[in-house]
Amino acid sequence: MGDPSFLETETGRRIAYHRTEGRGPGVVFLGGFMSDMEGTKALALEDWARRGARAFLRFDYSGHGQSSGAFTDGCIGDWAADARAVIEAVTEGPQVLVGSSMGGWIAALLARAIPGKLAAVVGIAAAPDFTEDSMWRDFSDDERARLMAQGRVDLPSDYGDPYPITRRLIEDGRENLVLRGPLRIDVPVRLLQGTADRDVERAVALNLLDHIDGSDVRLTFVKHADHRFSSPETLALVEATLDELLD
């Protein structure tokens, strides 16, 4: 796929990205927690965009992949700022945001911050407010005490190395919650959720559906699909969803 381009942000972070030229509205892939732009979904959507001569952007948040910084220095607010910076700098016109897991939370924050840059939103196992409603909720008393005293705890992961969870991540997450206040999204929203997802509960998808204030919001459950949502069948559903939105 070649070497990435880089954007130097006003905050001094160096964001790696790949942009595919094509017609608009463009599509932007927003990755998940501790993921990068070389994942299955990002690359599959880039191939889809090239086949249709559609503009497409994938990138790494700071502390992820090929972007600058350490993961443990970052937080939701930083990563949303990274997304906004690269979208505003390298895309033209409204964009369809495809947010995977944490990327669904980032998409909601962008819908508040730059609503004029949105053409539509697709959430794939969207995980808004997960630092509070999943991580902090499920910490034991000992883990909460260690987090506050030492600034970090490590959580086991089904996807590789443990997740290092910092006090800053939790506290910043509380400053960026989207399910506690109004969430107006005036463009079409499509939420895709697997029933076998062990990371994002079905109730999260239903809560997000109910919470979004918009006139065109739909939720699709996919039986047996897991959190990765990267099987040929689920990838085909994501592509079909984009085709329907962009027709």
C-alpha positions as CSV (number, residue, x, y, z in Angstrom):
1,M,0.0,0.0,0.0
2,G,3.0,2.3,0.1
3,D,4.3,4.6,2.8
4,P,1.8,6.8,4.6
5,S,1.6,10.5,4.5
6,F,1.9,12.5,7.7
7,L,0.0,15.5,9.1
8,E,1.7,17.7,11.8
9,T,-1.2,18.9,14.0
10,E,-1.3,22.1,15.9
11,T,-0.8,20.1,19.1
12,G,2.5,18.8,17.8
13,R,1.3,15.2,17.1
14,R,2.4,13.5,13.8
15,I,-0.6,11.6,12.3
16,A,0.0,8.9,9.7
17,Y,-2.6,8.5,7.0
18,H,-3.4,7.1,3.6
19,R,-5.8,9.0,1.4
20,T,-7.3,7.5,-1.8
21,E,-8.3,10.0,-4.4
22,G,-11.9,9.8,-5.8
23,R,-15.3,11.3,-5.9
24,G,-17.3,12.5,-3.0
25,P,-18.7,12.3,-0.5
26,G,-15.6,10.7,0.8
27,V,-15.5,7.9,3.4
28,V,-13.3,8.1,6.5
29,F,-12.5,5.0,8.6
30,L,-12.2,5.6,12.3
31,G,-10.5,2.7,14.0
32,G,-10.9,1.2,17.4
33,F,-9.1,1.2,20.7
34,M,-5.4,0.1,20.2
35,S,-6.1,-0.8,16.6
36,D,-4.5,0.7,13.5
37,M,-5.2,1.6,9.9
38,E,-3.7,-1.7,8.6
39,G,-6.6,-3.7,10.0
40,T,-9.0,-5.9,7.9
41,K,-11.9,-3.5,7.8
42,A,-9.8,-0.4,6.9
43,L,-8.1,-2.2,4.0
44,A,-11.3,-3.9,2.8
45,L,-13.0,-0.5,2.7
46,E,-10.1,1.1,0.9
47,D,-10.4,-1.7,-1.8
48,W,-14.1,-1.0,-2.0
49,A,-13.5,2.7,-2.4
50,R,-11.0,2.2,-5.2
51,R,-13.3,-0.1,-7.1
52,G,-15.9,2.7,-7.0
53,A,-13.5,5.6,-7.5
54,R,-14.6,6.9,-4.1
55,A,-12.4,9.2,-2.0
56,F,-11.3,7.3,1.2
57,L,-9.2,8.1,4.2
58,R,-7.7,5.8,6.9
59,F,-5.3,7.0,9.6
60,D,-3.8,6.2,12.9
61,Y,-4.6,8.1,16.1
62,S,-1.6,9.4,18.0
63,G,-0.1,6.5,20.0
64,H,-1.4,4.0,17.5
65,G,0.2,2.4,14.5
66,Q,2.6,4.7,12.6
67,S,1.6,8.0,14.3
68,S,3.7,9.6,16.9
69,G,3.4,9.3,20.6
70,A,2.9,6.6,23.2
71,F,-0.5,4.9,23.5
72,T,-0.5,5.4,27.3
73,D,-0.2,9.2,26.9
74,G,-3.4,9.4,24.8
75,C,-7.1,9.6,25.6
76,I,-10.5,10.0,23.9
77,G,-10.2,13.7,23.6
78,D,-6.8,13.5,22.0
79,W,-7.9,10.9,19.5
80,A,-11.0,12.8,18.6
81,A,-8.8,15.9,18.0
82,D,-6.5,13.8,15.8
83,A,-9.5,12.7,13.8
84,R,-10.8,16.2,13.4
85,A,-7.4,17.6,12.4
86,V,-6.8,15.0,9.6
87,I,-10.4,15.2,8.3
88,E,-10.3,19.0,8.1
89,A,-6.8,19.0,6.6
90,V,-7.0,16.4,3.9
91,T,-10.6,15.8,2.9
92,E,-13.0,18.0,0.8
93,G,-16.7,18.4,1.5
94,P,-18.9,16.2,3.7
95,Q,-17.6,12.7,4.6
96,V,-19.2,9.4,5.6
97,L,-17.7,8.5,8.9
98,V,-17.3,4.7,9.5
99,G,-16.6,4.3,13.2
100,S,-15.5,0.8,14.5
101,S,-15.9,0.2,18.2
102,M,-14.2,3.3,19.8
103,G,-14.4,4.9,16.4
104,G,-18.1,5.0,16.9
105,W,-17.6,7.2,19.9
106,I,-15.2,9.4,18.0
107,A,-17.8,9.7,15.2
108,A,-20.3,10.9,17.8
109,L,-17.9,13.5,19.1
110,L,-17.2,14.7,15.5
111,A,-20.9,14.9,14.9
112,R,-21.1,17.5,17.7
113,A,-17.9,19.3,16.8
114,I,-18.0,19.5,13.0
115,P,-21.5,18.6,11.9
116,G,-21.1,20.3,8.5
117,K,-18.4,17.8,7.6
118,L,-20.7,14.8,7.9
119,A,-22.6,13.2,5.1
120,A,-23.6,10.1,7.1
121,V,-22.4,7.9,10.0
122,V,-21.9,4.1,10.1
123,G,-21.2,2.6,13.5
124,I,-19.7,-0.9,13.6
125,A,-20.0,-2.3,17.1
126,A,-20.0,1.3,18.2
127,A,-18.7,1.7,21.8
128,P,-19.7,5.2,23.1
129,D,-18.7,6.0,26.7
130,F,-16.9,2.6,27.1
131,T,-14.3,4.0,29.5
132,E,-17.1,4.7,32.0
133,D,-19.8,2.2,31.2
134,S,-17.6,-0.8,30.6
135,M,-14.1,-0.3,32.0
136,W,-14.8,1.7,35.2
137,R,-18.0,-0.1,35.8
138,D,-16.3,-3.5,35.7
139,F,-13.2,-2.6,37.7
140,S,-12.9,-4.2,41.1
141,D,-12.4,-2.0,44.1
142,D,-8.7,-3.0,44.1
143,E,-8.3,-2.1,40.4
144,R,-10.0,1.3,41.0
145,A,-7.7,2.0,43.9
146,R,-4.6,1.0,42.0
147,L,-5.7,3.1,39.0
148,M,-6.2,6.2,41.2
149,A,-3.0,5.7,43.2
150,Q,-0.6,4.4,40.5
151,G,-2.2,5.9,37.4
152,R,-2.6,2.6,35.4
153,V,-4.0,-0.9,35.4
154,D,-3.6,-3.6,32.7
155,L,-6.7,-5.4,31.5
156,P,-6.5,-8.8,29.7
157,S,-7.4,-8.7,26.0
158,D,-8.7,-11.3,23.6
159,Y,-6.7,-9.6,20.8
160,G,-3.1,-9.8,22.1
161,D,-1.3,-7.8,24.7
162,P,-3.1,-6.5,27.8
163,Y,-4.8,-3.1,27.5
164,P,-3.0,-0.5,29.6
165,I,-5.7,1.6,31.1
166,T,-4.6,4.9,32.5
167,R,-6.2,7.3,35.0
168,R,-6.1,10.0,32.4
169,L,-8.0,7.8,29.9
170,I,-10.8,7.3,32.4
171,E,-10.9,10.9,33.6
172,D,-10.8,12.3,30.1
173,G,-13.5,9.9,29.0
174,R,-15.8,11.4,31.6
175,E,-15.3,14.8,29.9
176,N,-16.3,13.4,26.5
177,L,-19.3,11.2,27.3
178,V,-22.0,11.3,24.6
179,L,-24.9,9.3,26.1
180,R,-25.5,11.7,29.0
181,G,-26.5,14.8,27.0
182,P,-28.1,15.7,23.6
183,L,-26.6,13.9,20.6
184,R,-28.1,15.5,17.5
185,I,-27.0,13.9,14.2
186,D,-28.9,15.4,11.2
187,V,-27.4,13.0,8.6
188,P,-28.3,9.3,8.1
189,V,-26.9,7.0,10.8
190,R,-26.6,3.2,10.4
191,L,-25.5,1.1,13.4
192,L,-24.3,-2.5,12.8
193,Q,-24.0,-4.8,15.8
194,G,-23.2,-8.5,16.1
195,T,-25.1,-10.6,18.6
196,A,-21.9,-12.6,19.5
197,D,-20.0,-9.5,20.4
198,R,-18.3,-10.0,23.8
199,D,-16.9,-6.5,24.0
200,V,-20.0,-4.4,23.3
201,E,-23.3,-5.5,24.8
202,R,-26.5,-5.4,22.7
203,A,-27.8,-2.8,25.2
204,V,-25.2,-0.4,24.1
205,A,-26.4,-0.4,20.5
206,L,-30.0,0.0,21.6
207,N,-29.1,2.8,24.0
208,L,-27.2,4.6,21.2
209,L,-30.2,4.1,18.8
210,D,-32.6,5.6,21.4
211,H,-30.2,8.4,22.3
212,I,-29.4,9.8,18.9
213,D,-31.7,12.7,18.0
214,G,-32.1,12.3,14.2
215,S,-34.7,11.6,11.6
216,D,-32.9,8.7,9.8
217,V,-31.3,6.3,12.3
218,R,-31.3,2.5,11.9
219,L,-29.8,-0.4,13.8
220,T,-29.1,-3.8,12.3
221,F,-28.3,-6.8,14.4
222,V,-26.3,-9.6,12.8
223,K,-26.7,-13.0,14.4
224,H,-23.4,-14.7,15.3
225,A,-21.2,-11.8,14.3
226,D,-18.5,-11.0,16.8
227,H,-16.8,-7.7,17.7
228,R,-14.3,-7.9,14.9
229,F,-17.1,-7.7,12.3
230,S,-14.5,-8.8,9.7
231,S,-15.9,-11.9,8.1
232,P,-16.6,-11.8,4.4
233,E,-20.3,-11.6,5.2
234,T,-20.1,-8.8,7.6
235,L,-17.7,-6.8,5.4
236,A,-20.1,-7.2,2.6
237,L,-22.8,-5.8,4.8
238,V,-20.7,-2.7,5.6
239,E,-20.0,-2.2,1.9
240,A,-23.7,-2.6,1.0
241,T,-24.6,-0.1,3.8
242,L,-22.2,2.4,2.3
243,D,-23.6,1.8,-1.2
244,E,-27.1,2.4,0.0
245,L,-26.1,5.6,1.8
246,L,-24.2,6.9,-1.2
247,D,-26.6,6.1,-4.0
